[in-house]
Amino acid sequence: MSPLQKTAAVILCAIFLLMVLGTILVPAPHFHQFRDVPNASPSTAHPLGTDALGRDSLSRLLYGTRVSLLLAPAAALLSTMIAALLGSAAGFLGGRFERIVLAVTDLSLALPWLFLLLTVRAMLPLDVPPMVSVVIAFLMMGLLGWQASVRVVCTAARGIRDSDFLLLARSSGCKPARLVLCHVAPNLRSLFYAQFWISIPLFILTEANLSILGLGVMEPMASWGNLLRGFEDFSALGANPWRLVPLILLVIVVICFQLVLPSQEVTQ
């Protein structure tokens, strides 16, 4: 791992530590309103000021970081599990099943992924409780974000389909389902990990896009997406540059994931 990648890994660890300790560090709960100081400038009581409703910006930033950085890996895990199952089975079984899986994957990849998410979310009720909105956002990203990984996993599974250990397992009477779960999938574990790691920054940006448009994590819960909705008022943003902190943190996290990623793929 290069010094730059070590620095990126340290930054990610520090951000995750802040996320875990957020409830201890914040001066007030993220939903608490200080009605006497709306849109306040940074101060000792409120290090990043307050928003238009008087809520502490630092509290909302740390809580939003927790939501986004827990939501993205959870969605990445779900999508990777789907891709692992479908890709392993398609590559191992081949034939008509592989053609059907790849055809569905190609069709899904041909659709604008973000617009597909927007369409699905817009069809669901908009006035849902905040916690339900988190679950919906997680399920949508996980269930609709597996397509790119399936082709990679399928190709790798096809490459080991005629391996000696699989031929020996077949001759021992193993059924196809057991072969896929107990022999094919474990030998592609490093590939699954790489696909999971690749998906995390993608889902971080996807959650931000959905929440900016009001279709992701709902108020009063905080996430990077609905924190960035404050950028709609450019005049207020110019007068209060400290409100750029959520955007800066989002960019830093995505860049750090991208910097750490190459070493993860090589070592695996």
C-alpha positions as CSV (number, residue, x, y, z in Angstrom):
1,M,0.0,0.0,0.0
2,S,1.4,3.4,-1.0
3,P,1.7,6.3,1.4
4,L,-1.2,8.0,-0.4
5,Q,-3.4,5.0,0.1
6,K,-2.3,4.7,3.7
7,T,-3.3,8.3,4.2
8,A,-6.7,7.7,2.6
9,A,-7.3,4.6,4.8
10,V,-6.4,6.7,8.0
11,I,-8.8,9.4,6.9
12,L,-11.6,6.9,6.4
13,C,-10.9,5.3,9.8
14,A,-11.0,8.8,11.4
15,I,-14.3,9.6,9.8
16,F,-15.8,6.2,10.9
17,L,-14.6,6.9,14.4
18,L,-16.3,10.3,14.4
19,M,-19.4,8.6,13.1
20,V,-19.4,6.1,16.0
21,L,-18.7,8.8,18.6
22,G,-21.1,11.3,17.1
23,T,-23.7,11.0,19.9
24,I,-21.0,11.9,22.4
25,L,-19.4,14.7,20.5
26,V,-22.4,16.6,19.3
27,P,-23.7,19.6,21.4
28,A,-27.4,18.6,20.8
29,P,-29.5,16.0,19.1
30,H,-29.7,16.4,15.4
31,F,-33.5,17.1,15.5
32,H,-33.4,19.7,18.4
33,Q,-34.3,23.2,17.3
34,F,-32.8,26.3,18.8
35,R,-35.5,28.6,17.6
36,D,-33.8,31.7,18.9
37,V,-30.7,31.3,16.7
38,P,-31.8,30.1,13.2
39,N,-29.1,30.4,10.5
40,A,-26.5,31.3,13.1
41,S,-22.8,31.6,12.3
42,P,-20.3,29.2,13.8
43,S,-19.8,29.8,17.5
44,T,-18.6,27.9,20.6
45,A,-22.1,26.5,21.2
46,H,-22.5,25.6,17.5
47,P,-19.2,25.0,15.8
48,L,-20.8,24.8,12.3
49,G,-23.7,27.2,13.1
50,T,-27.3,26.3,12.7
51,D,-29.7,25.7,9.8
52,A,-32.9,27.6,8.9
53,L,-34.8,25.7,11.6
54,G,-32.2,26.3,14.3
55,R,-30.8,22.8,14.3
56,D,-27.2,22.4,15.1
57,S,-25.3,21.8,11.8
58,L,-22.5,19.8,13.4
59,S,-25.0,17.4,15.0
60,R,-26.7,16.9,11.7
61,L,-23.5,16.4,9.8
62,L,-22.2,13.7,12.2
63,Y,-25.6,12.0,12.3
64,G,-26.0,12.3,8.5
65,T,-22.5,10.8,8.1
66,R,-23.6,7.8,10.2
67,V,-26.7,7.3,8.1
68,S,-25.0,7.5,4.8
69,L,-21.9,5.4,5.7
70,L,-24.1,2.7,7.2
71,L,-26.6,2.8,4.4
72,A,-24.1,2.5,1.5
73,P,-22.3,-0.6,2.8
74,A,-25.6,-2.3,3.6
75,A,-26.9,-1.6,0.1
76,A,-23.5,-2.7,-1.4
77,L,-23.7,-6.0,0.7
78,L,-27.2,-6.8,-0.6
79,S,-26.3,-6.0,-4.2
80,T,-23.1,-8.1,-4.0
81,M,-25.0,-11.0,-2.5
82,I,-27.5,-10.9,-5.4
83,A,-24.7,-10.6,-8.0
84,A,-22.7,-13.4,-6.3
85,L,-25.7,-15.8,-6.4
86,L,-26.9,-15.0,-9.9
87,G,-23.4,-14.7,-11.4
88,S,-22.0,-17.8,-9.8
89,A,-25.1,-19.9,-10.9
90,A,-25.1,-18.5,-14.4
91,G,-21.4,-19.0,-15.0
92,F,-21.4,-22.5,-13.6
93,L,-24.6,-23.8,-15.1
94,G,-24.2,-22.1,-18.5
95,G,-26.6,-22.8,-21.3
96,R,-30.1,-21.3,-21.3
97,F,-29.9,-20.1,-17.7
98,E,-26.7,-18.1,-18.3
99,R,-28.2,-16.5,-21.5
100,I,-31.4,-15.5,-19.6
101,V,-29.4,-14.0,-16.7
102,L,-27.1,-12.1,-19.0
103,A,-30.0,-10.9,-21.1
104,V,-31.8,-9.5,-18.1
105,T,-28.6,-7.9,-16.9
106,D,-28.0,-6.3,-20.3
107,L,-31.5,-5.0,-20.4
108,S,-31.1,-3.6,-16.9
109,L,-27.7,-2.0,-17.8
110,A,-29.3,-0.4,-20.8
111,L,-31.7,1.5,-18.6
112,P,-30.5,4.8,-16.9
113,W,-29.9,3.4,-13.4
114,L,-30.5,6.7,-11.5
115,F,-33.7,7.4,-13.4
116,L,-34.9,3.8,-12.7
117,L,-34.3,4.4,-9.0
118,L,-36.2,7.7,-9.2
119,T,-39.1,6.1,-11.0
120,V,-39.4,3.2,-8.5
121,R,-39.1,5.6,-5.5
122,A,-41.7,8.1,-7.0
123,M,-44.2,5.2,-7.3
124,L,-44.0,4.6,-3.6
125,P,-45.7,6.8,-1.0
126,L,-43.8,10.1,-0.3
127,D,-45.2,10.7,3.2
128,V,-43.5,7.8,4.8
129,P,-41.9,7.9,8.3
130,P,-38.2,8.8,8.3
131,M,-37.0,5.4,9.4
132,V,-39.1,3.7,6.7
133,S,-37.5,6.0,4.1
134,V,-34.1,4.8,5.1
135,V,-35.2,1.2,4.7
136,I,-36.8,2.0,1.3
137,A,-33.6,3.7,0.1
138,F,-31.5,0.8,1.3
139,L,-33.7,-1.8,-0.5
140,M,-33.9,0.1,-3.7
141,M,-30.2,0.6,-4.1
142,G,-29.4,-3.0,-3.0
143,L,-32.1,-4.6,-5.2
144,L,-31.4,-2.5,-8.3
145,G,-27.6,-2.1,-8.1
146,W,-26.4,-5.6,-8.8
147,Q,-26.2,-5.6,-12.7
148,A,-22.7,-4.5,-13.3
149,S,-21.2,-7.0,-10.8
150,V,-23.2,-10.0,-12.3
151,R,-21.2,-10.0,-15.6
152,V,-17.9,-9.9,-13.8
153,V,-18.9,-12.8,-11.4
154,C,-20.4,-14.8,-14.3
155,T,-17.2,-14.6,-16.3
156,A,-15.1,-15.7,-13.3
157,A,-17.4,-18.6,-12.5
158,R,-17.3,-19.7,-16.2
159,G,-13.5,-19.8,-15.9
160,I,-13.5,-22.3,-13.1
161,R,-16.4,-24.4,-14.4
162,D,-14.2,-27.2,-15.7
163,S,-11.7,-27.1,-12.9
164,D,-10.4,-30.4,-11.5
165,F,-11.9,-29.8,-8.0
166,L,-15.3,-29.2,-9.6
167,L,-15.0,-32.3,-11.8
168,L,-14.1,-34.3,-8.6
169,A,-17.1,-32.9,-6.7
170,R,-19.4,-33.8,-9.6
171,S,-18.1,-37.3,-9.7
172,S,-18.8,-37.6,-6.0
173,G,-22.5,-36.9,-6.6
174,C,-22.7,-33.2,-5.5
175,K,-25.9,-31.6,-6.8
176,P,-25.6,-28.3,-8.8
177,A,-26.9,-26.2,-5.9
178,R,-24.3,-27.6,-3.5
179,L,-21.6,-27.2,-6.1
180,V,-22.5,-23.5,-6.6
181,L,-22.8,-22.7,-2.8
182,C,-20.0,-24.8,-1.5
183,H,-17.4,-24.9,-4.3
184,V,-17.9,-22.1,-6.9
185,A,-18.8,-19.2,-4.6
186,P,-16.0,-19.8,-2.0
187,N,-13.4,-19.7,-4.7
188,L,-14.7,-16.3,-5.9
189,R,-14.7,-14.8,-2.5
190,S,-11.9,-12.2,-3.3
191,L,-13.9,-11.1,-6.3
192,F,-17.0,-10.6,-4.2
193,Y,-15.0,-8.5,-1.8
194,A,-13.7,-6.3,-4.6
195,Q,-17.2,-5.8,-6.0
196,F,-18.5,-4.9,-2.6
197,W,-15.7,-2.4,-2.1
198,I,-16.3,-0.8,-5.5
199,S,-20.0,-0.5,-4.8
200,I,-19.7,1.5,-1.6
201,P,-18.8,4.9,-3.1
202,L,-21.3,4.4,-5.9
203,F,-24.1,3.9,-3.3
204,I,-22.9,6.9,-1.2
205,L,-23.3,9.1,-4.3
206,T,-26.6,7.4,-5.2
207,E,-28.1,8.1,-1.7
208,A,-27.0,11.7,-1.9
209,N,-28.6,12.1,-5.3
210,L,-31.9,10.6,-4.1
211,S,-32.0,12.6,-0.9
212,I,-31.2,15.9,-2.7
213,L,-34.2,15.2,-4.9
214,G,-36.4,14.5,-1.8
215,L,-36.7,10.8,-2.6
216,G,-34.2,9.3,-0.2
217,V,-33.8,9.7,3.5
218,M,-36.6,12.0,4.7
219,E,-36.5,14.8,7.2
220,P,-36.0,15.2,10.1
221,M,-33.4,12.4,9.7
222,A,-30.2,13.7,8.4
223,S,-28.0,12.3,5.6
224,W,-25.5,13.8,3.3
225,G,-28.1,14.1,0.6
226,N,-30.7,16.2,2.5
227,L,-27.9,18.3,4.0
228,L,-26.8,19.2,0.5
229,R,-30.4,20.3,-0.3
230,G,-29.4,23.6,1.4
231,F,-27.3,24.4,-1.6
232,E,-30.5,25.4,-3.5
233,D,-30.1,28.9,-2.0
234,F,-26.9,30.0,-3.6
235,S,-27.1,33.5,-2.0
236,A,-27.3,32.0,1.5
237,L,-24.4,29.7,0.6
238,G,-22.2,32.5,-0.5
239,A,-22.9,34.3,2.8
240,N,-22.3,31.2,4.8
241,P,-19.4,29.2,3.3
242,W,-19.2,26.9,6.2
243,R,-22.3,25.1,4.9
244,L,-20.0,23.6,2.3
245,V,-18.6,21.2,4.9
246,P,-21.0,18.3,4.1
247,L,-20.0,18.6,0.4
248,I,-16.3,18.7,1.2
249,L,-16.7,15.6,3.5
250,L,-18.7,13.7,0.9
251,V,-16.0,14.4,-1.7
252,I,-13.2,13.4,0.7
253,V,-14.9,10.1,1.5
254,V,-15.5,9.1,-2.1
255,I,-12.0,10.0,-3.1
256,C,-10.5,8.1,-0.2
257,F,-12.6,5.0,-1.1
258,Q,-11.3,5.3,-4.7
259,L,-7.7,5.6,-3.5
260,V,-7.8,2.6,-1.2
261,L,-9.6,0.5,-3.8
262,P,-6.7,-0.4,-6.1
263,S,-4.7,-2.0,-3.3
264,Q,-7.7,-4.0,-2.1
265,E,-8.2,-5.4,-5.6
266,V,-4.5,-6.3,-5.9
267,T,-4.1,-7.9,-2.5
268,Q,-7.2,-10.0,-3.1
